[in-house]
Amino acid sequence: MLLMYCIVMVMTLAMTGVALLYARRRQLVDEPGERRSHSVATARGGGIAIVVMTLLGCMALLGIGLKQPTFIGFVVGFTAVAIIGWIDDHRPLSVKIRLGIHVLAALAFALSVLAELGVSAGGMTFALLAFTLCLVLTNVWNFMDGINGIAAGTGVVVFLAYSMLSSYFWQGITLVLSAACLGFLFWNFPKAKIFMGDVSSGAIGFAGGSALIMAAVWLMTNMKDGAVYASPLPVIVLVVLLSAPLAPFLVDTSLTLGRRILNKEPWWTAHAQHAYQVLARRFGHPRVTLGYVVLSAVGVGLVAYFYRSSMIVVLCSGMVWYICNVIFWLFVQRKLAK
């Protein structure tokens, strides 16, 4: 596993260098501006290396994966999100087209979850959560990919954590994703030579939602001798805890966009109002990125410590962590965004 991790990391590093040459030749560049957090023109689309390495990992695990309907659902959805992102990096598309593809990708994975688990209360709950999380995280990761290293750095931690709570196949995919994000960081942190681009920011979010659901499925089935819970409530409670590493991203995005919607601002357009962007203007990209990665790691610690606890303890620990993130967001927006 360690050898595979290192090989994927090095291959992603090299492939991102090729992507940088391609971006410069095609003039795929993000210019600095009032609604952006960078100050110099920077190439974009380097995340194609993460996408390619992930799909190569899926091919390597093809024999195992074909036994699981979720393999097909993941590959179809992940590829669709990546392709629409790649096109958008070259020629901006309307939000309706992008969101439409994201919905179809999330639906493909949700249906594959239902096919794998069967039509039961537990299976239906997992499928609904799969659709919601894949759709939400596809866009959350895109919104949070705004300063050097934050999207890839968090990906390293999140996918490494889910690899420890997954079946053999999903362990392989999540390890590839973690290693690929780490290889990309060489070009993106602390100073960005190339940005991830929509090609992988959305795809990584989709993969995060898929990995979270499959980790929940694995824990449920193994903790209950192969039987998925019949009641939806325990499934939802476990997913709340497993999403703890993603809480900084989910809270920052949901509260920021919610405020923009209440203020009747076009929430889908570029802006610099997220808490991480406010912090970056004051403390710089590296410190803020490391801070968010640490917060994600704390969420991983909560999962590791509480996932075998009683349902009420699992729910309370997850909710307390989300409340802490909300308080943090409120502090940043009220005290530092002036």
Secondary structure, DSSP 8 states (H G I E B T S, - for coil): -HHHHHHHHHHHHHHHHHHHHHHHHHT-EE---TT-S-SS-EE--TTHHHHHHHHHHHHHTHHHHTTSHHHHHHHHHHHHHHHHHHHHHHS---HHHHHHHHHHHHHHHHHHHHHHH-SSHHHHHHHHHHHHHHHHHHHHHHHHTTSTTHHHHHHHHHHHHHHTTS-HHHHHHHHHHHHHHHHHHHHHSSS-SB---HHHHHHHHHHHHHHHHHHHHHHHHHHTTT---SSHHHHHHHHHHHTGGGHHHHHHHHHHHHHHHHTT--TTS----SHHHHHHHHH-HHHHHHHHHHHHHHHHHHHHHHTTS-HHHHHHHHHHHHHHHHHHHHHIIIII--
